Amino acid sequence: MSDWFIILQWIFMIFLIVILIFLCFVEGVLRVIRRYHKFPIPAFGTRLIDNPWRRFVQKPRTVAERMQLKPGMIVIEIGPGKGNYTKAVAERILPDGKVYALDIQESIIENLKKKVEKEGIINIIPTIGDVYNFPFEDESVDRVFSNACLPEIPDPVRVLRDCKRILKPDGLVSLCELLPDPDYPRRKTEIRWAEEAGLELREKFGNFFIYQLNFSKKSS
Ligand SMILES: C[S@@+](CC[C@H](N)C(=O)[O-])C[C@H]1O[C@@H](n2cnc3c(N)ncnc32)[C@H](O)[C@@H]1O
């Protein structure tokens, strides 16, 4: 092997290490900012998050399968973003099931409405709303689903209490998180929030970096 080739290999490795350190630094800075200033990620941020790499490591189909969906179910999604996970859920509850995709940002809901119309999806109902005031009746919902959204809300326990209120007795709350998200909480943190809200853990999927947790109402 020529000396030049070895030198190039070293330069490439040093370059990768510098990039990695830089990304860890950016992630750390964002986490500190997000810890003290919670606000909804702007629409362009949700487009960045929902990219092909993310959909490869956290497949919409797998996320939906873990929710034990059945035709006819009523599902609420908190913070749908681009709607790729919403779509995977909606397909599994056809023909009469509905997903109410609730987001606080008008631009996200407008984009989702366009996607739904363009793709001819009939059972996603994009809804502008704040999770602190769920516009749903007590015990009326089969599943509440949130992907990378709950930790960006300042009072997640309050939201989960309301999830419990609207959940049918045999319903599930399904929460997904993945690590590059600057709001990512560890599994034990999210489990603690849910327990404080009167929910209990049913199933855990994934690993430290990407996980999904299913909760039901606490059995008395
Ligand atoms: C990080 S994005 C995740 C989007 C999508 N679930 C995904 O995984 O690609 C979080 C979403 O939650 C929404 N959101 C934040 N706070 C909210 C609130 N209080 N009520 C409803 N939606 C909220 C944001 O507008 C944003 O669309």
The ligand as an ORCA input file, in Angstrom:
! r2SCAN-3c Opt
* xyz 0 1
  C     -41.031     16.748     16.264
  S     -42.542     16.903     15.432
  C     -42.889     15.201     15.108
  C     -43.751     14.998     13.894
  C     -44.093     13.552     13.530
  N     -44.820     12.899     14.574
  C     -42.885     12.758     13.188
  O     -42.523     11.876     13.976
  O     -42.279     13.007     12.148
  C     -43.653     17.320     16.749
  C     -45.039     17.771     16.325
  O     -45.832     18.020     17.504
  C     -46.611     19.196     17.306
  N     -46.940     19.801     18.614
  C     -46.089     20.384     19.496
  N     -46.756     20.841     20.572
  C     -48.071     20.534     20.380
  C     -49.268     20.743     21.141
  N     -49.245     21.354     22.328
  N     -50.448     20.306     20.641
  C     -50.489     19.660     19.420
  N     -49.388     19.427     18.659
  C     -48.193     19.865     19.118
  C     -45.685     20.081     16.469
  O     -46.412     21.093     15.810
  C     -45.045     19.065     15.521
  O     -45.817     18.844     14.363
*
